Amino acid sequence: MSPEKNSKPAQRIQAFSRRANIDKDHKISAANDAAIIFLKNISLNDESVIAFYLPIKNELDCIPLVMKLDEKGFKLCLPVIVEKEKPMVFREWEEGHELIKDIAGISCPNPSFKEVKPDYILMPLVAFDKNANRLGFGNGYYDRSIAKMKTKPILVGYGFSVQEVDNINNEDHDIPLDFMVTEKEFLQFNKDV
């Protein structure tokens, strides 16, 4: 039985297909264009801690942005899944330091790196809509982790413009984005940040 047309599983299937069909040259230019759009539109202070992700499964490559942020001296960190179905931790990242695999097989800093609380989280996504909704892989790690934080960080969706859908059926546990950055546009959903 196939998933219902507008269900999250159906939206994931469609979005994965659109993302997989992006040609290599566009992926490279999109990564650079999105970095420029982020830096032009999001005001960071010198003390900001920014969490990013290492792209997997055709996600928009945020490394061009990370390199620019690193050059400017911002503190950067990566999410680490330490236990299934539990909140992630965020560990400091430094260029050139060897990474290990977390329990999900995703590269991350080893436990010797300090855990930090991010002020901004660059969020990978499968799809997004213009109502601040983000569709992830469905494991809930980001939502679960953010819900446990004393101070909510600013959430920046980061993806290709083709990942936009008309509407994502939001659930109670889904935390809305504050901003969305693609290679073509910047969207601000939360006017208070």
C-alpha positions as CSV (number, residue, x, y, z in Angstrom):
1,M,0.0,0.0,0.0
2,S,1.5,3.4,-1.0
3,P,1.5,6.3,1.4
4,E,-1.3,8.8,1.2
5,K,-0.5,11.7,-1.3
6,N,0.0,14.5,1.3
7,S,1.3,12.3,4.1
8,K,4.8,12.9,5.5
9,P,6.1,9.6,4.1
10,A,4.7,10.5,0.6
11,Q,6.2,14.0,0.8
12,R,9.6,12.5,1.8
13,I,9.6,10.1,-1.2
14,Q,8.8,13.0,-3.6
15,A,11.3,15.4,-2.0
16,F,14.1,12.8,-2.0
17,S,13.5,12.2,-5.7
18,R,13.6,16.0,-6.5
19,R,16.8,16.4,-4.5
20,A,18.4,13.4,-6.1
21,N,17.8,14.8,-9.6
22,I,19.7,18.0,-9.0
23,D,22.7,18.1,-11.3
24,K,26.2,18.2,-9.8
25,D,27.0,21.7,-11.1
26,H,23.8,23.2,-9.6
27,K,24.7,21.5,-6.3
28,I,28.0,23.3,-6.2
29,S,26.7,26.7,-7.2
30,A,23.7,26.3,-4.8
31,A,26.1,25.7,-1.9
32,N,28.0,28.9,-2.6
33,D,24.8,30.9,-3.3
34,A,23.1,29.8,-0.1
35,A,26.2,30.7,1.9
36,I,26.1,34.3,0.5
37,I,22.3,34.5,1.2
38,F,22.8,33.3,4.8
39,L,25.6,35.8,5.5
40,K,23.8,38.7,3.9
41,N,20.5,38.1,5.9
42,I,21.4,36.6,9.3
43,S,23.0,38.8,11.9
44,L,25.4,36.9,14.2
45,N,27.2,38.4,17.1
46,D,30.8,37.6,17.9
47,E,29.8,35.2,20.6
48,S,27.4,33.2,18.5
49,V,27.8,29.4,18.6
50,I,26.5,27.9,15.3
51,A,25.6,24.2,14.9
52,F,25.9,22.8,11.3
53,Y,25.5,19.4,9.7
54,L,27.7,17.3,7.5
55,P,25.7,16.7,4.4
56,I,24.4,13.2,3.6
57,K,22.0,11.9,1.0
58,N,22.2,14.8,-1.4
59,E,21.6,17.5,1.3
60,L,22.6,21.1,0.4
61,D,26.3,21.3,1.2
62,C,26.8,23.8,4.1
63,I,30.6,23.5,4.1
64,P,31.1,26.7,2.0
65,L,29.2,28.6,4.6
66,V,31.0,26.8,7.5
67,M,34.4,27.8,6.0
68,K,33.3,31.4,5.9
69,L,32.0,31.3,9.4
70,D,35.2,29.6,10.6
71,E,37.3,32.3,8.9
72,K,35.3,35.0,10.8
73,G,36.1,33.2,14.1
74,F,32.7,31.9,15.0
75,K,32.5,28.9,17.3
76,L,31.1,26.0,15.4
77,C,29.7,22.7,16.5
78,L,28.1,19.5,15.2
79,P,25.2,17.4,16.5
80,V,26.0,14.0,17.9
81,I,23.5,11.2,18.3
82,V,24.7,9.4,21.5
83,E,21.7,7.3,22.1
84,K,18.8,6.2,20.0
85,E,15.6,8.2,20.4
86,K,17.2,10.5,22.9
87,P,18.2,14.2,22.5
88,M,21.5,14.8,20.7
89,V,24.4,16.7,22.1
90,F,26.4,19.3,20.3
91,R,30.2,19.2,20.4
92,E,32.7,21.9,19.3
93,W,34.1,21.4,15.9
94,E,37.5,22.6,14.7
95,E,38.8,22.3,11.1
96,G,41.3,19.6,10.6
97,H,40.5,17.5,13.6
98,E,39.7,13.9,13.0
99,L,36.0,12.9,13.2
100,I,34.4,9.7,14.4
101,K,31.1,8.1,13.7
102,D,28.1,8.5,16.1
103,I,25.6,5.6,16.6
104,A,23.8,6.6,13.4
105,G,27.0,6.4,11.4
106,I,27.3,10.1,10.9
107,S,30.6,11.8,11.3
108,C,31.0,13.9,14.4
109,P,33.7,15.2,16.9
110,N,34.9,12.7,19.4
111,P,33.9,12.9,23.1
112,S,37.1,14.8,24.0
113,F,35.5,17.9,22.4
114,K,33.5,20.1,24.7
115,E,29.7,20.0,24.6
116,V,28.2,23.4,23.8
117,K,24.7,24.9,23.5
118,P,24.2,26.4,20.0
119,D,22.7,29.8,19.6
120,Y,21.8,29.0,15.9
121,I,21.2,25.6,14.4
122,L,21.6,25.1,10.7
123,M,19.0,22.4,10.0
124,P,19.1,19.9,7.2
125,L,15.7,19.0,5.8
126,V,13.9,16.8,3.3
127,A,11.2,19.4,2.6
128,F,9.9,22.8,3.9
129,D,6.9,25.0,3.4
130,K,6.4,28.8,3.7
131,N,4.6,28.2,7.0
132,A,7.9,27.6,8.9
133,N,7.5,23.8,8.8
134,R,10.4,21.5,8.1
135,L,10.2,17.8,7.2
136,G,13.2,15.8,8.3
137,F,14.1,12.1,8.1
138,G,11.4,11.3,10.6
139,N,13.5,10.2,13.5
140,G,12.8,13.4,15.5
141,Y,16.3,14.0,16.8
142,Y,16.4,17.7,16.1
143,D,12.9,18.4,17.6
144,R,13.6,16.2,20.6
145,S,16.9,17.9,21.2
146,I,15.6,21.5,20.8
147,A,12.6,20.8,23.1
148,K,15.0,19.8,25.9
149,M,17.0,23.1,25.7
150,K,16.5,25.7,28.3
151,T,16.9,28.5,25.8
152,K,15.6,27.8,22.3
153,P,18.2,28.4,19.6
154,I,17.4,30.2,16.4
155,L,16.5,27.5,13.8
156,V,17.7,28.1,10.2
157,G,16.4,25.6,7.6
158,Y,19.0,25.1,4.9
159,G,18.1,23.4,1.6
160,F,17.5,23.6,-2.1
161,S,14.6,25.6,-3.5
162,V,13.2,22.4,-5.1
163,Q,12.6,21.1,-1.6
164,E,9.7,23.5,-1.1
165,V,6.3,22.0,-0.8
166,D,2.8,23.6,-0.5
167,N,2.1,22.4,3.0
168,I,3.6,20.0,5.6
169,N,1.2,18.6,8.1
170,N,2.7,19.8,11.3
171,E,2.5,17.7,14.4
172,D,2.5,18.9,18.1
173,H,6.2,17.9,18.6
174,D,7.4,19.7,15.4
175,I,9.3,22.9,16.2
176,P,8.9,25.6,13.5
177,L,11.8,27.2,11.7
178,D,12.8,30.8,12.4
179,F,14.4,31.3,9.0
180,M,14.8,29.4,5.7
181,V,17.8,29.7,3.4
182,T,18.0,28.2,-0.1
183,E,20.2,29.0,-3.1
184,K,17.5,31.4,-4.3
185,E,15.9,33.0,-1.3
186,F,15.8,33.9,2.4
187,L,12.6,33.5,4.4
188,Q,12.0,35.0,7.8
189,F,9.2,33.3,9.7
190,N,9.8,34.6,13.2
191,K,9.8,38.4,13.3
192,D,11.0,38.4,16.9
193,V,14.5,37.2,16.1
